[in-house]
Structures are given as structure tokens and as C-alpha cells.
Amino acid sequence: MARKRKGVPRHGWLVLDKPGTMTSTQAMAKVRWLMKAEKAGHGGTLDPIATGILPIAFGEATKTVQYAMDGHKTYRFVCRFGEATDTDDRAGQVIATSPVRPTDAQIEKALEAFQGLITQVPPQYSAIKVDGERAYDLAREGEAVELAARTVRIDGFHLTGRPDADHAEFEVECGKGTYMRSLARDLARAVGTVGHITVLRRLSVGPFSLKDAVTLEQLEQVVADGVPDSLLLPVAAPLDRLPAIDLTSVEAERLRHGQAVSLLRRADLTRLETLRDGAGGDGAALALCEGLPVALVRLDGAEIRPARVLNL
């Protein structure tokens, strides 16, 4: 017999404004404890020094975490020129220095190469696994970690401020898997110096933004007031980019039991075309019944098949 989970079976998303004093896993554990939640997961790791958007999923929302992680992201960071660190941020040890300080014009020119699809090597201190171990664990043990370059998408990289010659402020819009520490490191090299991040803040993840976010202190107050569920966003919140298909109660029941639903009648043609036009290469869609999410589904010919059933 499976062991019963401890906690309250909550379902939905909470958007935390993570403090820069803990890891994403520590922040999620704190939120789960405050909410007394049965099950939780987070939608995309933030560096320990970073603040900002950390979407936390509860219950059935954990089945949609991948869609949050795959969403468009925006960041704001400050780069310190003239010093490189082993972690590419202020938490590390200085490993190189340079007297060179770029002008605004030099920075703007260099930014032209950081647009669209680019390749970047992740920081040595990252959560990427190398032979089954986290890169940051190997780096802390003094091992030289060889991480492969990866392709990432940069939709915007803007110089937004210059407090002094040593520092520059930037905002970035990007796709999944982009490391801000690598961007700062590589930009500094492109302008003939070295650099690292001193301040990093995530402004949005997919549909989640700072307007939805709460701090740990605000969450503690809401929990003390006895209304923690008032902070939860819908389970389907990160699925806004997926096409939706409305089902009858009979069709929804078939999906809930793991069965496919055929769309063969003339009346189904519009629904089928909607899915084919919007589902994209993976054929993913969201099935609804009376406005409530039923399942994440895949289009397979003239059938939809359940990929993840949402038990709400």
C-alpha cells in the first residue's frame, strides 16, 4: 500500500519573490512548509544570490511545471567589469582582474552579437549533471569541469544604466536554459575585459510576473490570517500558449480514464483544425470541460490522447 502523503492537498501556483539569501529548493521547501502542502515543485531554478520570480506548483499543478520552465523569461542584472570570479557572480572567488573599462558605445556595439540564437558555455558552478553529478559539486571539489556549449535564444539584451565605470545594468528577454552569469561573463570578454554579476533579479517566467508575486514575509502574514489559498493561481496558469479544446462530459470522462477521444464527426472538424493549427510540433493541447482543465493531451491523427490527466 502506498504511503499517504502528509499535508493539505492544495492545487495551483504561488508566485514567490525569492530572497537572495537561499537556494530555490530551500525557498520552495519554506513555502511548502508554510502552506502545509502535500506536494510541491518549482518552475525553474534561480541562482542563490538571485531574487525575483520563482513559480511554485502545488498538487496537480506539478504536472504543468515543464510548461512554466519552457516559458519566455526576463531578467535584470548588474555586471561588474574588471573582476572575474569562479562562479561568475559575487558569491565566488576572484580569479582574474583587468584594468579595462568599456565605454557605453563599446557595450552597445558588443550587444549586437548577443541577439537571436547564440551559443554559450554554462557556468562551472551550475546544476547541470556531468556523469551523474552536479557540476557545482564537482567544482567545489576542485575538479575541472568541461561543460559543452549550448544554443540559447536571446530576444533582447539592453543596456539600461551605467552607475559608474565599473558597473553596467542590463535587461534581458530570453528563452529557456539561458544563463545570465554566462551572458555577463561573455559580454565582458567581448569588450576586452572580465566581469561577473553582482545583482540578478528575474522579472517574469512565462505568464508569471512581479505583479503576481509575494514575499516570504507577505506569505507568512496571509497564512497567519488563515487564507493561504487566496494566493493560488489556477493549475492551468502556465498553459496559456497551448490551444484549448472543449469536451463534453462523456469525452472528459474518457480522458480521465486514460482513453483516447476520437474527433471523427463533421461537427468535430472545427475543433480538430483548431488543434492542428495551434498545437505546434509536439501536438500538445489543453482539454477543458465546462471551463475546468481535464488533461494535457496530444493530437494523434483524428484522436486526442491524454498525456497528463489533471485530477481536480
C-alpha positions in Angstrom: 0.0 0.0 0.0 1.4 3.4 -1.0 2.2 5.7 2.0 -0.2 8.6 2.3 1.4 12.0 1.8 1.4 14.4 4.7 -0.1 17.8 4.3 -3.0 19.6 2.8 -3.9 18.6 -0.9 -3.6 22.1 -2.4 -3.7 22.6 -6.2 -2.4 25.7 -8.0 0.5 28.0 -8.4 2.1 30.5 -6.0 4.5 33.1 -7.4 7.3 33.8 -4.9 9.5 36.8 -5.0 12.5 34.8 -3.9 15.0 36.4 -1.5 18.7 36.4 -2.4 19.6 34.5 0.8 18.6 31.0 -0.1 18.5 28.4 -2.9 15.4 27.8 -5.0 15.0 24.4 -3.3 15.2 26.0 0.2 12.7 28.6 -0.9 10.3 26.0 -2.2 10.6 23.9 1.0 9.9 27.0 3.1 6.8 27.8 1.1 5.6 24.2 1.2 6.0 24.2 5.0 4.2 27.5 5.4 1.3 26.3 3.2 1.3 22.8 4.8 1.1 21.5 1.3 1.1 17.8 0.4 3.1 18.2 -2.8 5.1 21.0 -4.4 7.6 21.7 -7.1 9.1 24.8 -8.7 9.1 26.1 -12.2 12.8 27.0 -12.9 15.8 27.3 -10.7 17.1 30.7 -9.7 20.8 31.2 -8.6 21.2 31.6 -4.8 22.1 35.3 -5.0 19.2 36.0 -7.3 15.9 37.5 -6.3 12.6 37.6 -8.2 10.1 35.2 -9.8 10.1 31.6 -8.6 6.8 29.9 -9.6 5.9 27.2 -7.1 3.4 24.5 -8.1 1.2 22.6 -5.7 -0.6 19.3 -6.2 -1.9 18.7 -9.7 -0.1 21.9 -10.9 3.2 20.0 -10.6 2.1 18.2 -13.8 2.4 21.5 -15.7 5.9 22.5 -14.3 7.6 21.8 -17.6 5.4 24.3 -19.4 6.4 27.0 -16.9 10.1 26.2 -17.3 9.8 26.3 -21.1 8.2 29.8 -21.0 9.8 33.1 -22.0 11.8 34.8 -19.2 13.0 38.3 -18.4 15.8 39.3 -16.1 17.6 42.4 -14.8 21.2 42.3 -13.7 24.3 44.4 -12.9 27.7 43.4 -14.3 30.9 44.3 -12.5 33.7 44.9 -15.0 37.4 44.3 -14.1 37.0 41.2 -12.0 36.1 37.6 -12.9 35.0 35.1 -10.3 35.0 31.3 -10.4 31.1 31.3 -10.1 30.6 34.2 -12.5 28.8 36.1 -9.7 29.6 37.9 -6.5 29.4 34.7 -4.4 32.6 33.4 -5.9 36.4 34.0 -5.5 38.1 36.5 -7.8 40.2 34.5 -10.3 41.2 37.3 -12.8 41.3 41.1 -13.0 41.6 43.6 -15.8 42.1 47.4 -15.8 40.0 47.8 -18.9 36.6 49.5 -18.5 34.4 49.6 -21.6 32.5 52.7 -22.8 28.8 52.7 -23.3 29.4 52.7 -27.1 31.6 49.7 -26.9 29.0 47.8 -24.8 26.2 48.7 -27.2 28.3 47.5 -30.2 29.1 44.2 -28.5 25.5 43.6 -27.6 24.7 43.2 -31.4 26.4 39.8 -31.2 24.1 38.6 -28.4 20.8 38.5 -30.3 18.8 35.6 -31.6 20.2 32.1 -31.3 23.6 32.2 -29.7 25.9 29.6 -28.1 27.1 29.8 -24.5 29.0 27.6 -22.1 27.2 27.3 -18.7 29.0 28.4 -15.6 31.3 25.9 -13.9 29.0 26.3 -10.8 25.7 25.2 -12.3 23.2 22.4 -11.7 24.0 20.6 -15.0 24.8 17.0 -14.5 28.2 15.6 -15.6 28.5 11.8 -15.4 25.6 11.8 -13.0 26.9 14.5 -10.6 26.1 18.2 -10.4 28.7 20.5 -12.0 28.7 22.7 -8.9 29.5 19.7 -6.6 32.5 18.7 -8.9 33.7 22.4 -9.0 33.6 22.6 -5.2 35.8 19.5 -5.0 38.3 21.3 -7.2 37.7 19.3 -10.4 38.0 21.0 -13.7 34.5 20.7 -15.3 34.2 20.6 -19.0 30.7 21.8 -19.9 29.5 21.7 -23.5 28.3 24.8 -25.2 24.6 25.0 -25.8 22.3 27.0 -28.1 20.0 29.5 -26.4 17.7 32.2 -27.6 18.1 35.9 -26.8 15.1 38.0 -27.7 16.5 41.2 -26.2 19.7 42.3 -24.4 19.6 46.0 -23.4 22.0 48.3 -21.6 19.7 50.2 -19.2 22.0 52.0 -16.8 25.7 52.9 -16.0 26.1 53.8 -12.3 29.9 54.1 -12.8 32.7 52.9 -14.9 32.9 49.6 -13.1 29.2 48.7 -13.4 26.5 48.4 -16.0 22.9 47.5 -15.7 21.1 45.3 -18.3 17.7 43.8 -19.0 17.4 40.5 -20.9 14.5 38.7 -22.6 15.3 35.1 -23.4 14.2 31.5 -23.9 14.7 28.6 -21.6 18.1 27.4 -20.4 19.9 30.8 -20.7 22.4 31.6 -18.0 22.7 35.3 -17.1 26.1 34.6 -15.5 27.4 33.3 -18.8 26.0 36.3 -20.6 27.7 38.8 -18.3 31.0 36.8 -18.4 30.9 36.6 -22.3 29.9 40.2 -22.8 32.8 41.4 -20.6 35.2 39.3 -22.7 33.7 40.7 -25.9 34.6 44.3 -24.7 38.1 43.3 -23.8 37.9 42.8 -20.1 36.5 40.4 -17.5 33.4 40.6 -15.4 30.8 39.0 -13.2 27.2 39.5 -11.9 26.7 41.4 -8.7 22.9 41.8 -8.8 20.4 39.4 -10.5 16.6 39.6 -10.5 14.1 37.6 -12.5 11.2 39.7 -13.6 9.0 37.1 -15.3 8.6 33.4 -16.2 6.0 32.7 -18.9 2.8 34.3 -17.7 4.1 34.8 -14.1 5.3 38.3 -13.3 6.1 40.5 -10.3 2.5 41.7 -10.1 1.5 38.2 -9.1 4.4 37.7 -6.6 4.5 37.7 -2.9 7.5 37.7 -0.5 8.0 35.2 2.2 7.0 37.8 4.8 3.7 38.5 2.9 3.0 34.8 2.7 3.6 34.4 6.4 1.0 37.1 7.1 -1.6 35.6 4.7 -1.0 32.2 6.3 -1.4 33.7 9.8 -4.7 35.3 8.6 -5.9 31.8 7.6 -6.4 32.4 3.9 -3.4 30.8 2.1 -5.4 29.6 -0.8 -6.2 33.2 -1.8 -2.7 33.5 -3.2 -3.0 30.5 -5.5 -3.3 30.9 -9.3 -5.0 28.2 -11.4 -3.4 24.9 -12.2 -3.5 25.8 -15.9 -1.8 29.2 -15.5 1.4 28.3 -17.4 -0.6 26.7 -20.2 -1.9 29.9 -21.8 0.2 29.3 -25.0 -1.4 25.9 -25.6 -4.6 25.6 -27.8 -7.6 24.5 -25.8 -10.4 22.1 -26.8 -13.8 22.0 -25.1 -15.1 18.5 -24.4 -18.4 17.1 -23.4 -18.7 15.4 -20.0 -18.6 12.0 -21.7 -15.4 12.8 -23.6 -13.8 14.3 -20.5 -14.6 11.1 -18.5 -12.9 9.0 -21.2 -9.7 11.1 -20.9 -9.8 10.8 -17.1 -9.8 7.0 -17.5 -6.8 7.2 -19.9 -8.8 6.6 -23.0 -8.5 8.4 -26.4 -11.2 10.6 -27.7 -12.0 10.4 -31.5 -12.8 13.5 -33.4 -14.4 12.0 -36.5 -17.8 13.6 -36.7 -18.4 16.5 -39.1 -19.1 18.7 -36.0 -15.6 17.9 -34.8 -13.8 19.3 -37.8 -13.5 22.8 -36.4 -12.1 21.5 -33.1 -9.6 19.3 -35.0 -8.4 22.2 -37.2 -8.0 24.4 -34.2 -5.7 21.9 -32.6 -3.7 21.3 -35.7 -3.2 25.0 -36.3 -2.2 25.8 -32.7 -0.6 22.7 -31.1 2.8 23.1 -32.7 5.3 20.3 -33.4 4.6 18.3 -30.3 0.8 18.3 -30.8 0.2 19.4 -27.2 -3.2 20.9 -26.1 -5.3 21.5 -23.1 -8.6 19.7 -22.8 -11.4 21.5 -20.9 -14.8 20.6 -19.7 -17.2 23.4 -18.5 -14.2 25.7 -18.2 -12.2 23.3 -16.0 -8.9 21.7 -17.1 -9.2 17.9 -17.6 -5.9 16.8 -19.1 -2.9 17.8 -21.1 -3.4 15.9 -24.4 -1.6 15.1 -27.6 -3.1 15.2 -31.1 -2.7 11.8 -32.8 -4.3 11.8 -36.3 -8.1 12.3 -35.6 -7.8 11.4 -31.9 -6.7 13.2 -28.8 -4.8 11.1 -26.2 -4.3 12.0 -22.6 -0.6 12.8 -21.7 -1.2 14.1 -18.1 -4.6 13.8 -16.5 -5.4 16.7 -14.1 -7.4 15.3 -11.2 -9.3 18.4 -10.0 
